[in-house]
Amino acid sequence: MDQKEIHDLIKLINKTDISEFRLKEKDFSIVIRSNDYVKNNGATIVTSAAPQAAVAPQAPAPVANTAAASAAPAKAASEELASVDESNLITFKSPIVGTFYRKSAPDKPSYVKVDDMVSPGSILCVIEAMKLFNEIECEVSGKIVKVLVDDASPVEYDQPLFLIEPA
């Protein structure tokens, strides 16, 4: 299933009263949920078994290499976590699957850096999912202690992105 077919499917589902749609074909699966379903059930995930191949055709690497590449930053992040006392820190996690960006454009400054103070509503980063750039807002007040993900890296749902020391 290509990106245009996915967009057409979303448009078709939006015109109906369907709250959730699931499709599974061989090595590909997708779940599309309406906004009403998400609000009533607290769900925030749209998943795909092969997101890089189906959603982001511009990625030149095969899916297997993409998975290996995303494992390396996760390992590095877990090693960095060992050197930081987490007892009083809040781990801010990714609310969606996509590509993590620290700034809105290559020539712009990062939304936040280590030691920056943040408050609820502050934009921490952007996560691109299906060619849409989603601004991710902070939910707590505090100071950024560590950025756990490299710029332009793929992130999974619920993956730790930032460590924040509460104010």
C-alpha positions as CSV (number, residue, x, y, z in Angstrom):
1,M,0.0,0.0,0.0
2,D,1.5,3.3,-1.0
3,Q,1.2,6.7,0.6
4,K,-1.6,7.9,-1.8
5,E,-3.7,4.9,-1.0
6,I,-3.3,5.5,2.7
7,H,-4.4,9.2,2.3
8,D,-7.4,8.1,0.2
9,L,-8.3,5.5,2.8
10,I,-8.1,8.2,5.6
11,K,-10.3,10.6,3.6
12,L,-12.9,7.8,2.9
13,I,-13.0,6.8,6.6
14,N,-13.4,10.5,7.7
15,K,-16.6,10.7,5.5
16,T,-18.2,7.8,7.4
17,D,-19.1,7.0,11.0
18,I,-16.4,4.4,11.3
19,S,-14.4,4.9,14.6
20,E,-11.7,2.4,13.9
21,F,-10.4,0.7,10.8
22,R,-7.8,-2.1,10.7
23,L,-6.1,-3.5,7.6
24,K,-3.5,-6.3,7.4
25,E,-1.8,-7.5,4.3
26,K,1.2,-9.9,4.5
27,D,3.9,-7.8,6.2
28,F,2.0,-4.6,6.4
29,S,-0.7,-3.5,8.9
30,I,-2.4,-0.2,9.6
31,V,-4.9,1.0,12.2
32,I,-6.8,4.2,11.6
33,R,-8.8,5.7,14.4
34,S,-11.2,8.7,14.2
35,N,-10.7,11.7,16.5
36,D,-13.8,10.7,18.4
37,Y,-12.4,7.3,19.1
38,V,-9.0,8.8,20.2
39,K,-10.8,11.3,22.6
40,N,-13.1,8.7,24.1
41,N,-10.5,5.9,24.5
42,G,-7.3,7.8,25.0
43,A,-5.6,6.1,22.1
44,T,-2.9,8.1,20.2
45,I,-1.3,5.5,18.0
46,V,-1.4,4.9,14.3
47,T,0.8,1.9,13.7
48,S,2.4,0.2,10.7
49,A,4.4,-2.9,10.6
50,A,6.7,-1.4,7.9
51,P,6.5,2.4,8.4
52,Q,9.7,3.3,6.5
53,A,8.9,1.3,3.4
54,A,5.2,2.2,3.3
55,V,5.1,5.8,4.7
56,A,8.4,7.3,3.9
57,P,9.5,6.2,0.4
58,Q,12.3,8.8,0.3
59,A,14.3,6.7,2.8
60,P,17.0,4.9,0.7
61,A,17.8,2.3,3.3
62,P,15.9,-0.9,3.5
63,V,13.6,-1.5,6.5
64,A,16.1,-3.9,8.1
65,N,18.8,-1.3,8.1
66,T,16.4,1.3,9.5
67,A,15.6,-0.9,12.4
68,A,19.3,-1.4,13.1
69,A,19.9,2.3,12.9
70,S,17.2,3.1,15.4
71,A,18.6,0.5,17.8
72,A,22.0,2.2,17.9
73,P,20.6,5.6,19.2
74,A,18.4,3.7,21.7
75,K,21.5,1.9,23.0
76,A,23.5,5.1,23.3
77,A,20.6,6.8,25.1
78,S,20.4,4.0,27.6
79,E,24.1,4.2,28.3
80,E,23.8,7.9,28.8
81,L,20.9,7.4,31.2
82,A,23.2,5.3,33.5
83,S,25.3,8.5,34.2
84,V,22.3,10.6,35.2
85,D,20.5,10.3,38.6
86,E,16.9,9.7,37.4
87,S,15.3,9.6,40.9
88,N,13.9,13.1,40.7
89,L,13.7,13.5,36.9
90,I,10.7,13.2,34.6
91,T,11.1,11.2,31.4
92,F,9.2,12.9,28.5
93,K,8.2,10.2,26.0
94,S,7.2,10.4,22.4
95,P,3.4,10.5,21.9
96,I,3.7,9.2,18.3
97,V,5.8,7.2,15.9
98,G,7.8,9.3,13.4
99,T,11.1,11.2,12.8
100,F,12.4,13.4,15.7
101,Y,13.6,16.9,14.9
102,R,15.0,19.4,17.4
103,K,14.3,22.4,15.2
104,S,11.6,23.6,12.8
105,A,14.1,24.0,9.9
106,P,17.8,23.3,9.3
107,D,18.7,27.0,9.5
108,K,16.6,27.6,12.7
109,P,17.8,27.2,16.3
110,S,16.7,24.2,18.4
111,Y,13.4,24.5,20.3
112,V,15.1,23.5,23.5
113,K,18.7,22.8,24.7
114,V,20.1,21.3,27.9
115,D,19.6,23.6,30.9
116,D,16.7,25.4,29.2
117,M,13.6,26.1,31.3
118,V,10.3,24.8,30.0
119,S,6.7,25.1,31.0
120,P,3.4,23.4,30.0
121,G,2.7,24.3,26.4
122,S,6.4,24.9,25.5
123,I,7.3,23.3,22.2
124,L,10.1,20.7,22.8
125,C,10.5,19.2,19.3
126,V,8.8,18.3,16.1
127,I,7.9,14.7,15.1
128,E,7.2,14.1,11.4
129,A,4.7,11.3,10.7
130,M,3.3,10.7,7.2
131,K,4.7,14.0,5.9
132,L,2.9,15.9,8.7
133,F,5.1,17.8,11.2
134,N,3.6,17.6,14.7
135,E,4.8,20.1,17.3
136,I,5.3,18.3,20.6
137,E,4.5,20.4,23.6
138,C,5.8,20.0,27.2
139,E,3.4,18.9,29.9
140,V,5.4,20.0,32.9
141,S,7.5,22.9,34.2
142,G,11.2,22.3,34.7
143,K,14.7,22.3,33.3
144,I,15.9,20.1,30.4
145,V,18.6,17.9,31.8
146,K,19.3,15.6,28.8
147,V,18.1,15.2,25.2
148,L,18.0,11.4,24.6
149,V,17.5,11.3,20.8
150,D,19.7,12.5,18.0
151,D,18.2,15.0,15.5
152,A,16.5,13.4,12.5
153,S,16.3,10.0,14.2
154,P,13.3,7.7,14.0
155,V,11.4,7.4,17.2
156,E,8.8,4.9,18.5
157,Y,5.7,5.5,20.5
158,D,6.5,5.9,24.2
159,Q,10.3,6.2,23.5
160,P,12.1,8.5,26.0
161,L,13.0,11.8,24.3
162,F,14.0,14.2,27.2
163,L,14.8,14.1,30.9
164,I,13.3,17.0,32.7
165,E,14.1,18.2,36.2
166,P,10.7,19.4,37.7
167,A,10.6,23.0,38.8
